[in-house]
Amino acid sequence: MKIILKEDLESLGKCGEVIQVKDGYARNYLFPKNLAIPATKGNLSSIEEITRQKKFRDEKKKKGEEKLKSDLEKISITAEVKVGEEDRVFGSVTSQDIAELLKEQGFEIDKRRIDLEEPIKALGVYTVPVKIHGDVVANLKLWVVKQSEE
């Protein structure tokens, strides 16, 4: 069955391309997920419109990602940790902890997007990269401080 892709798919091709796939794959996966349409005469004449709409959606999404990046870079978060002798940290600050701190600030960021090479185990100021989408990466400022004793 010949179809026109409405989205970029790694395994199949780019948006607007006409490709040949198995009937069942098209009917059961691509059409219900709105990833492709049948390659009829009418649809073939609207390929330019499909690619234009995809480009518009991508630009709108990119603007939202850039706004989120600038919002994240404006804030700094503080993680209070328990310390022992000589300011040695008990435990560590992980991406899960950072995600929870961001949630308190009003940002819903998945912990898998927070790119910590290894958990933070010392007091100080850190720059933590947060992958928003694709090539958009925000640098978040994280303060790891001693928990106040009350």
Secondary structure as GFF3:
##gff-version 3
##sequence-region A 1 150
A	DSSP	beta_strand	2	5	.	.	.	ID=ss1
A	DSSP	beta_strand	18	20	.	.	.	ID=ss2
A	DSSP	alpha_helix	23	25	.	.	.	ID=ss3
A	DSSP	pi_helix	26	30	.	.	.	ID=ss4
A	DSSP	beta_strand	36	38	.	.	.	ID=ss5
A	DSSP	alpha_helix	41	44	.	.	.	ID=ss6
A	DSSP	alpha_helix	47	74	.	.	.	ID=ss7
A	DSSP	beta_strand	76	81	.	.	.	ID=ss8
A	DSSP	three_ten_helix	85	87	.	.	.	ID=ss9
A	DSSP	alpha_helix	95	105	.	.	.	ID=ss10
A	DSSP	three_ten_helix	111	113	.	.	.	ID=ss11
A	DSSP	beta_strand	124	133	.	.	.	ID=ss12
A	DSSP	beta_strand	136	146	.	.	.	ID=ss13
###
